[in-house]
Amino acid sequence: MDKVPTIKDVAELAGVHSSTASRALRPDTRDTVSDRTVKRVLDAARKLGFAPNSAARSLRTKTSSVVGVIIPDLRNPVFPSIVRGIEDGLREAGYMAMLANTDGDPETERKLIAAMRARQIDGFILATSRRDDLPPTHDGELVPTVLVNRDTDDGSVSAVTADNAAGIGAAVQLLVGLGHRRIAHVAAPRELSTGWERYRAFVDAMARHGLTVSEAQVRFCEAFTEDAGRRAAGSLLDDNPAITAIVAVDDLVAIGCYSALAERGLSCPDDVSVTGFNDTPFVGTPHPALTTIHIPHYDMGIESARLLLARIKDPGAAPKRIVLPVRLVARDSAAAPPMDAAPPMERRTR
Amino acid sequence: MDKVPTIKDVAELAGVHSSTASRALRPDTRDTVSDRTVKRVLDAARKLGFAPNSAARSLRTKTSSVVGVIIPDLRNPVFPSIVRGIEDGLREAGYMAMLANTDGDPETERKLIAAMRARQIDGFILATSRRDDLPPTHDGELVPTVLVNRDTDDGSVSAVTADNAAGIGAAVQLLVGLGHRRIAHVAAPRELSTGWERYRAFVDAMARHGLTVSEAQVRFCEAFTEDAGRRAAGSLLDDNPAITAIVAVDDLVAIGCYSALAERGLSCPDDVSVTGFNDTPFVGTPHPALTTIHIPHYDMGIESARLLLARIKDPGAAPKRIVLPVRLVARDSAAAPPMDAAPPMERRTR
């Protein structure tokens, strides 16, 4: 980087004093310099590839117009569209995104937040937080922060989420309408707000249909992954051969349920129906095409960017929570339960 | 951001002079201060959430330890793993990634590069370049740059790519081995290096098997998308009812070929075999599971980060090109041609 041009280089090439070049380059002082000189300075700046030094501005204003975006893993297909939405939302206002992955590790997240703060980040958008997390710095909320696709139990941080309760409610209602009663839930780790909300929504939705949920009907996965879903669903099916439907906490977990069924010689949806959550790209293509809940990934990204920008302008405002609507996407993985499963207390023969 | 703590705040809380606090905070000058004072200063810094000011360092050194990563669209499933690899590769060396999407628009790219340069970016990793692109600034290559999954015709910029020629060669060889002779290619826009390399590799590979490629056997898509693939394959199939196999330039385009076949009442692989490229996540799940070429996305990301870091250290070094190996992943979308297609010159009846 030893060749990055300075204002002095620009002034020299334009044949003016540095202070003149500086005034010519700043829109707010440009009218103190003649048009011809402005043109000469701008030409010189362009020729040298001179970029106005934002590090100097950053030092002066303690802002960088950069926002830190921290997610568990970009390879989880729920995140690319959210991050794309965030980037577009930030760019509308001249901001840029610095991106990092934590693999869900709180210690990595702590280090990343420190590293980003050291780079004068103006705020954070986090998709990583656990239910009991505090804002990144809690000495008077120094850094504006918005959660996306996550929330805290106490609602102390601004957040943009999808309507998890409505989504799970729609899945349960679909299955009950098809005739299912013995419906199980493969849930996410208890520490993650998204999973916890969906778990509570499952219990609530079942209760609305007069169905109680026993402990044996729920398995908590270790992660939002296909493999964790496969293992959790396997254990669930082995302990509860009578279940006829599984509400999975997300699409990757649902695809894992497919594998667990296949391993046991069971067919979806003929033996067991499965629903997902998120409507991630490509979940229409597995066999059977997955019935799932569509969440507005991209809009969640845009909204979280706009919410953060509003907080950067007014850091003292009360935390705001935005819940975006979801919709059921009925494909082929949910159907009526098998005939011999009809008597509620009878165990299905296999 | 008016509450960001300064070194003065830290010194005040610790009850020492600012210069002492500064020396206590810098690892290289820490031993000039008593252990007790160091502890007091560090405690105060932690309590206040003080982060060493990298804007000041950035101004002094004209580096930021931030790299700009510019891609067409994160929602194309080839990119998340590459970007994740880049981020991990940068983090090994204490660097971070600033991410932006161009939607393939050169004007957007130009603006993003300027905006990132203004933020003292140390270098660029670009997955956007067209074959005829010059490095981001060409006034003596001011900003170290590495291309990933892209290359320039003249090899003037460092690049990390997958072995496109070997991959297409493997696909053609598989199809020829299965008995196909009338093999078509759905190619990418001519301006994009990845697509152009694969197109040339297709012509070469066919020639190696004694097969010439007529213009009618190739369609150039408008983009690397499912919809562009569907339209290009449709036009190809309408003009060439005798083809028995399609080598698609990537997986999204291949999935588009599936749609074009289905629209014409043709079955894959019974009527027409299809191969993809990239082995993007989930292409094993469509029906039929896609036979494709696996490229090492994550490793391409890591390698491009390391290559860029080496260039930042030594900007004068000659451009380096790294080509990573690929492998054929045989699934279900390629099979022997239909029996009635055997006579090479006879048109298949439908």
Interface residues (C-beta under 8 A of the other chain):
Chain A: M1 D2 K3 V4 P5 K47 L48 G49 A51 P52 N53 S54 A55 A56 S58 L59 K62 T63 S64 S65 V66 V69 D73 L74 R75 P77 F79 P80 S81 V83 R84 E87 D88 R91 G94 M96 A97 M98 L99 A100 N101 A114 A115 M116 R117 A118 R119 Q120 D122 T137 D139 G140 L142 V143 I255 P281 F282 V283 T285 P286 H287 I312 P315
Chain B: M1 D2 K3 V4 P5 K47 L48 G49 A51 P52 N53 S54 A55 A56 S58 L59 K62 T63 S64 S65 V66 V69 D73 L74 R75 P77 F79 P80 S81 V83 R84 E87 D88 R91 G94 M96 A97 M98 L99 A100 N101 A114 A115 M116 R117 A118 R119 Q120 D122 T137 D139 G140 L142 V143 I255 P281 F282 V283 T285 P286 H287 I312 P315
